[in-house]
Amino acid sequence: MDNFFGGMNLQGNYALNILFALSFVWSTAWKGLGLWNAAKNKQQYWFVAMLIINTLGILEIVYLFRFATKRLTIKELLSLVKRG
């Protein structure tokens, strides 16, 4: 029986497993940062949109750098990465 991946055996495909894990971490980090900022700035519509729509972090990045009440800068992002 064919599965979603066209019959590929994912147990032996370490590169694909790593890619899935990295995309999960990437998406979760941006989603958390976006949701936290939207909640802090009381932007309910952005919060709901980011909660429901999964775009591998693209919607969250656009929100944080363009539409947030207090926009995120590259300098602030780098300081967050260094701290955490």
Secondary structure, 3 states (H helix, E strand, C coil): CCCCCCCCCCCCCHHHHHHHHHHHHHHHHHHHHHHHHHHHCCCHHHHHHHHHCCCCCHHHHHHHHHHCCCCCCHHHHHHHHHHC
